[in-house]
Amino acid sequence: MTACIVGIAHTPFGKLDSESVESLIVRVASEALADAGIEARDVDEIVLGHFNAGFSAQDFTASLVLQASPDLRFKRATRVENACATGSAAVHQGLKSIAAKAARIVLVVGVEQMTTTPGPEIGRNLLKASYVRDEANIEGGFAGIFGKIAGLYFQKYGDQSDALAMIAAKNHKNGVGNPFAQIRKDLGYDFCRTESDKNPFVAGPLKRTDCSLVSDGAAAIVLADVETALRMKKAIVFRAAAHVQDFLPMAKRDILKFEGCTLAWKEALAKAGVALSDLSFVETHDCFTIAELIEYEAMGLAPEGQGARVIADGTTRKDGRLPVNPSGGLKAKGHPIGATGVSMHALCTMQLTGQAKDFQVRDARLAGIFNMGGAAVANYVSILERIR
């Protein structure tokens, strides 16, 4: 236990035409410091998570955080990137600086602005997170990659369309209570299960309701060492943090197993000294519903090929034995890539401090987070607990 979250900030996710990457960064950086009750001059280090990959004309964005206050000038600032796990990569980098005693307070920001990019270009940008040599021509862009995964899973374990629709419906129902979510509408199982003009097939067996949203948005957290955090108004400690990187080419691994996810969960739970059953809830990376289904198995909630059981029996619903994505997940909340992992940590902090209001999990005390980049290539797990 080397670091705690002591402050958070979060913009709504969605199509934010009046914002820019810079304005989003400045907004959440300022708000997170205010939430923590920390002056900008007290920050030792800044870490920015920003995937970009062509979404923003402005690159070299780490120093934009300094725009939030003149007192941030001359603070060391670094941008990190690890595909869709960019936000958690930034968080974990901040943890390492504190663990190494190179910093006492770290400001972590995650940001992305995607909706100003034309549709075909969005697809090309996202595919840069695949193994371009082999996978760039898969029809349907990144949705095509997960459509292929879904098709292979269906071939091996049978048609899972019912389970995917249940996952989509669950997350959209949960998202209604999240004020930051891009879609706050309970779409219902029947709509998610049925092909229609409003819910067409996108790639393989995946329909539109199986795919996360193109989004703009930002989130920020303030990290402090435990000694400092215990003097502040809130302190959410990292019981554990684990990062496992796998091969980029899908051809080099069994893509239906998400082995990096499994290893990251095992490492984090062991470090934290807890079992999966001890967690109050999990925020997991549902970029596509098939990803959440396989992640049930990878985290140890269900045996291989049987992930459908835990959505069908209600285990992962908000009132179930282990609620998964009470925020609505990426499916309802949106997925501004660089912001996603930071958002997960911020929203878990809201849960653990009892401030999640309409999406609050009852008696939330121990949270698990899984954020991944690519098709289970970059795998990050955090275990969080409130100590103040």
ZAMARGU-4260 file (C-alpha; in steps of 0.2 Angstrom, whole numbers, plus 5000, padded with zeros to 4 digits):
<rodrens>
0) 5000/5000/5000 | 5011/5014/4993 | 4998/5026/4986 | 4980/5033/4988 | 4968/5042/4977
5) 4964/5058/4986 | 4955/5068/4973 | 4945/5065/4957 | 4936/5074/4942 | 4926/5068/4928
10) 4918/5076/4913 | 4902/5069/4904 | 4907/5057/4890 | 4899/5060/4873 | 4900/5072/4858
15) 4908/5087/4866 | 4908/5100/4852 | 4912/5115/4862 | 4927/5107/4870 | 4945/5103/4864
20) 4959/5091/4871 | 4966/5106/4880 | 4950/5112/4888 | 4946/5095/4894 | 4963/5093/4902
25) 4962/5110/4910 | 4945/5107/4917 | 4948/5090/4925 | 4965/5094/4931 | 4959/5110/4940
30) 4943/5101/4947 | 4953/5086/4954 | 4966/5097/4963 | 4951/5106/4970 | 4942/5090/4975
35) 4958/5084/4984 | 4961/5101/4993 | 4978/5102/4985 | 4987/5118/4978 | 4995/5116/4961
40) 5012/5120/4968 | 5011/5104/4979 | 5010/5093/4964 | 5027/5084/4961 | 5023/5075/4945
45) 5010/5075/4931 | 5006/5060/4920 | 4994/5062/4905 | 4986/5047/4897 | 4982/5052/4879
50) 4981/5039/4865 | 4978/5051/4850 | 4984/5040/4836 | 4978/5054/4824 | 4962/5060/4833
55) 4970/5076/4838 | 4981/5088/4827 | 4989/5093/4843 | 5002/5080/4849 | 5015/5082/4863
60) 5001/5085/4875 | 5008/5082/4892 | 5013/5100/4894 | 4995/5105/4891 | 4991/5100/4909
65) 5002/5115/4915 | 4988/5126/4907 | 4977/5122/4922 | 4988/5133/4934 | 5004/5144/4933
70) 5010/5135/4948 | 5011/5119/4938 | 5025/5127/4927 | 5041/5117/4928 | 5033/5102/4936
75) 5039/5086/4927 | 5025/5080/4915 | 5025/5064/4904 | 5012/5057/4892 | 5010/5038/4892
80) 5001/5027/4879 | 4996/5009/4879 | 4981/5008/4867 | 4964/5007/4876 | 4973/5004/4893
85) 4981/5021/4891 | 4972/5028/4906 | 4977/5014/4918 | 4995/5015/4911 | 4995/5033/4917
90) 4988/5029/4934 | 5001/5015/4936 | 5015/5026/4931 | 5010/5038/4945 | 5010/5024/4957
95) 5028/5019/4953 | 5034/5037/4955 | 5026/5037/4973 | 5033/5019/4977 | 5050/5025/4971
100) 5049/5040/4983 | 5052/5051/4967 | 5035/5060/4971 | 5023/5063/4985 | 5009/5069/4975
105) 5005/5065/4957 | 4991/5072/4946 | 4985/5059/4933 | 4974/5065/4919 | 4966/5055/4905
110) 4959/5063/4889 | 4953/5059/4872 | 4943/5069/4859 | 4937/5057/4845 | 4920/5063/4838
115) 4928/5077/4828 | 4936/5064/4817 | 4927/5058/4801 | 4920/5040/4803 | 4932/5031/4791
120) 4947/5039/4799 | 4941/5034/4816 | 4942/5016/4811 | 4959/5018/4804 | 4965/5026/4820
125) 4958/5013/4831 | 4966/4999/4820 | 4983/5006/4824 | 4981/4997/4841 | 4980/4980/4831
130) 4995/4971/4823 | 4994/4981/4807 | 5004/4968/4797 | 4991/4955/4799 | 4975/4963/4805
135) 4974/4980/4797 | 4963/4973/4783 | 4950/4964/4794 | 4933/4970/4788 | 4924/4981/4801
140) 4939/4989/4809 | 4942/4986/4827 | 4924/4980/4828 | 4929/4967/4815 | 4943/4961/4826
145) 4931/4958/4841 | 4918/4951/4828 | 4930/4938/4823 | 4933/4934/4841 | 4915/4932/4844
150) 4913/4921/4829 | 4926/4910/4835 | 4919/4909/4852 | 4902/4905/4845 | 4910/4891/4835
155) 4918/4883/4850 | 4905/4886/4863 | 4888/4889/4854 | 4878/4904/4850 | 4880/4917/4864
160) 4869/4930/4857 | 4857/4929/4872 | 4871/4932/4884 | 4878/4946/4874 | 4861/4955/4873
165) 4860/4952/4892 | 4877/4960/4895 | 4872/4975/4884 | 4855/4977/4892 | 4863/4976/4910
170) 4876/4990/4906 | 4863/5001/4898 | 4852/4999/4913 | 4866/5003/4925 | 4871/5018/4914
175) 4855/5027/4917 | 4861/5031/4935 | 4878/5038/4929 | 4877/5057/4926 | 4893/5055/4916
180) 4887/5042/4904 | 4885/5045/4885 | 4869/5035/4884 | 4857/5036/4899 | 4844/5025/4892
185) 4838/5008/4897 | 4837/5000/4880 | 4830/4983/4887 | 4835/4965/4882 | 4823/4964/4868
190) 4830/4979/4859 | 4848/4973/4862 | 4844/4955/4856 | 4835/4959/4840 | 4842/4965/4824
195) 4834/4981/4817 | 4837/4996/4808 | 4842/5005/4824 | 4852/4990/4829 | 4860/4982/4814
200) 4874/4969/4813 | 4891/4978/4813 | 4904/4964/4812 | 4901/4945/4813 | 4888/4942/4826
205) 4890/4959/4835 | 4876/4971/4833 | 4877/4990/4837 | 4872/4987/4855 | 4887/4976/4857
210) 4899/4990/4853 | 4906/5004/4864 | 4904/5021/4859 | 4915/5034/4850 | 4917/5047/4864
215) 4925/5063/4870 | 4929/5066/4888 | 4942/5067/4902 | 4945/5061/4920 | 4958/5065/4932
220) 4964/5058/4949 | 4976/5065/4962 | 4988/5052/4970 | 4997/5054/4986 | 5008/5043/4997
225) 4998/5035/5011 | 5006/5046/5025 | 5000/5061/5016 | 4983/5054/5011 | 4979/5050/5029
230) 4979/5069/5033 | 4966/5072/5019 | 4947/5071/5018 | 4947/5055/5008 | 4960/5041/5005
235) 4956/5026/4993 | 4971/5015/4994 | 4978/5003/4981 | 4978/4986/4989 | 4987/4980/4973
240) 4991/4985/4955 | 4996/4973/4941 | 5001/4975/4923 | 5003/4960/4911 | 5008/4963/4893
245) 5004/4949/4880 | 5009/4947/4862 | 5002/4959/4849 | 4998/4947/4835 | 4982/4937/4838
250) 4989/4923/4829 | 5003/4920/4842 | 4990/4916/4856 | 4973/4908/4860 | 4962/4923/4857
255) 4948/4916/4867 | 4957/4914/4883 | 4963/4932/4887 | 4977/4925/4896 | 4985/4941/4900
260) 4969/4946/4909 | 4969/4930/4919 | 4987/4933/4925 | 4984/4951/4929 | 4969/4947/4940
265) 4979/4932/4949 | 4994/4944/4952 | 4983/4958/4959 | 4972/4947/4970 | 4987/4938/4977
270) 4996/4955/4981 | 4980/4962/4989 | 4978/4946/4999 | 4960/4944/4994 | 4949/4933/4983
275) 4938/4938/4969 | 4923/4934/4980 | 4929/4947/4992 | 4926/4961/4980 | 4911/4972/4981
280) 4910/4976/4962 | 4921/4976/4947 | 4923/4989/4933 | 4929/4979/4918 | 4933/4983/4900
285) 4918/4980/4890 | 4924/4988/4873 | 4912/4975/4866 | 4900/4963/4875 | 4910/4948/4869
290) 4925/4956/4879 | 4915/4957/4895 | 4909/4939/4892 | 4927/4932/4890 | 4933/4943/4905
295) 4921/4934/4916 | 4930/4918/4913 | 4947/4926/4913 | 4945/4934/4930 | 4939/4917/4937
300) 4920/4921/4939 | 4916/4906/4927 | 4925/4892/4919 | 4930/4893/4901 | 4916/4893/4889
305) 4903/4896/4903 | 4903/4915/4905 | 4885/4916/4899 | 4880/4907/4916 | 4885/4922/4927
310) 4875/4935/4917 | 4860/4923/4915 | 4859/4919/4934 | 4861/4937/4939 | 4878/4936/4947
315) 4885/4951/4938 | 4869/4962/4939 | 4870/4978/4950 | 4861/4968/4964 | 4870/4952/4961
320) 4884/4943/4970 | 4897/4952/4960 | 4891/4968/4951 | 4901/4971/4935 | 4901/4988/4927
325) 4888/4997/4939 | 4894/5013/4930 | 4886/5006/4914 | 4904/5002/4908 | 4911/5007/4891
330) 4895/5001/4883 | 4884/5015/4890 | 4897/5027/4898 | 4907/5029/4882 | 4925/5025/4878
335) 4936/5041/4875 | 4952/5030/4875 | 4965/5039/4885 | 4952/5044/4898 | 4944/5027/4901
340) 4956/5019/4913 | 4957/5035/4924 | 4938/5036/4923 | 4937/5018/4930 | 4948/5023/4945
345) 4938/5040/4948 | 4921/5031/4947 | 4927/5017/4959 | 4932/5031/4971 | 4915/5038/4970
350) 4908/5021/4974 | 4919/5018/4989 | 4916/5035/4996 | 4897/5032/4995 | 4895/5046/4982
355) 4889/5037/4967 | 4871/5041/4970 | 4860/5033/4957 | 4873/5020/4952 | 4879/5016/4970
360) 4883/4998/4974 | 4876/4994/4992 | 4890/4993/5005 | 4904/4995/4992 | 4921/4993/5001
365) 4933/4984/4989 | 4933/4987/4971 | 4942/4978/4956 | 4946/4987/4940 | 4951/4978/4923
370) 4957/4990/4909 | 4964/4982/4893 | 4973/4989/4877 | 4970/4980/4861 | 4963/4962/4861
375) 4969/4958/4879 | 4987/4964/4875 | 4989/4977/4888 | 4981/4971/4904 | 4979/4982/4920
380) 4971/4977/4936 | 4969/4988/4952 | 4961/4983/4968 | 4955/4998/4978 | 4949/5000/4996
385) 4944/5015/5006 | 4955/5019/5022 | 4948/5036/5025
</rodrens>
